Amino acid sequence: MLRNGAAGSGGGPAAANRPVRVWCDGCYDMVHYGHSNQLRQARAMGDYLIVGVHTDDDITLTVDGKDTYEEVKTAGRYRECKRTQGVSTTDLVGRMLLMTKAHHSNIDEDLDCRKHTDNFGKGPKGRSPWTGVSQFLQTSQKIIQFASGKEPQPGDTIIYVAGAFDLFHIGHVDFLEKVHQLAEKPYIIAGLHFDQEVNRYKGKNYPIMNIHERTLSVLACRYVSEVVIGAPYAVTADLLDHFRVTLVCHGMTEVVPDKDGSDPYQEPKRRGIFQLVDSGSNLTTDLIVQRIIKNRLEFEARNQKKEAKELAVLEAMRRLEEEKH
């Protein structure tokens, strides 16, 4: 049994003749690379991972300070994963609420959007270590933790896909799975466009996640073998030759022309290696943002309530510590 926490701890010896089955749980709303990192750590602690998804409110302590994991802790079967700094679902929701302006939707321009976003990750008397986030800082070690490290092998079909992959979601996963099924031995390279490029063709306040965050999100997908960070918008001959690309795929979404008005997939089409792939999913980043904006007040109330509970838990824990001493 384990949960996402602030510190990691080692595991005790397990019976050699049976597999170690690991359970971890959480809300997993808008799964991001922080969740992926937790599951990666959890999987490394045993042989079989079971994930429990909550309906709401993933805090694992009650307001009176009672630990809901008390039983497994007493039995010596509780471990904590190291928290991924710089990201939380609450933070991502706050970023999307910054987009509630007239140029993005039909919501009244006079709304004080900043007021709404400032209510995320902040409480009336402090900041919760669970809800609040610190600044995201990319490091080579983070990339190494997520990267597969696999080189293309003889006989592999090298497939190139490109895009923003913003708020990496099940629609992206469905697309990559379909691409993965196109070959017996696929080696998928995902090209991620720089933030400025995404903003050029997506407009508004996109991307929600910066290039470093999107890199970790895509690397966490099992279907992706390699990521090109800051890939050119146009799929050039140099790129195709450098990676020895066999096939270039794109989803059913609109392909915006390059800055000069040309087709960014002109070269792979000329070579006869371009293919459209239908993911079968209608979920898009735009749709997720629209959901958040539409329900912004409900999200704000939910997160204020959640953080108030977390802060109450911290106070109860502090009192218990004082009583011990």
Salt bridges, closest charged atoms under 4 A:
ASP25 OD2 - HIS54 NE2 3.62
ASP56 OD1 - ARG302 NE 3.34
ASP58 OD1 - LYS306 NZ 3.00
ASP67 OD2 - LYS73 NZ 2.61
ASP91 OD2 - ARG95 NH2 2.90
ASP156 OD1 - LYS185 NZ 3.72
ASP195 OD1 - ARG214 NH2 2.72
GLU197 OE2 - ARG200 NE 2.45
GLU213 OE2 - ARG95 NH2 2.76
ASP241 OD1 - ARG271 NH1 2.95
ASP258 OD1 - ARG200 NH2 3.91
ASP263 OD2 - LYS269 NZ 2.73
GLU267 OE2 - ARG270 NH2 2.76
GLU267 OE2 - ARG271 NE 2.78
ASP286 OD1 - LYS202 NZ 3.29
GLU300 OE1 - HIS116 ND1 2.62
GLU315 OE2 - ARG318 NH2 2.26
GLU315 OE2 - ARG319 NH1 3.88
GLU321 OE2 - LYS324 NZ 3.47
GLU321 OE1 - HIS325 NE2 3.86
GLU322 OE2 - ARG318 NH1 2.29
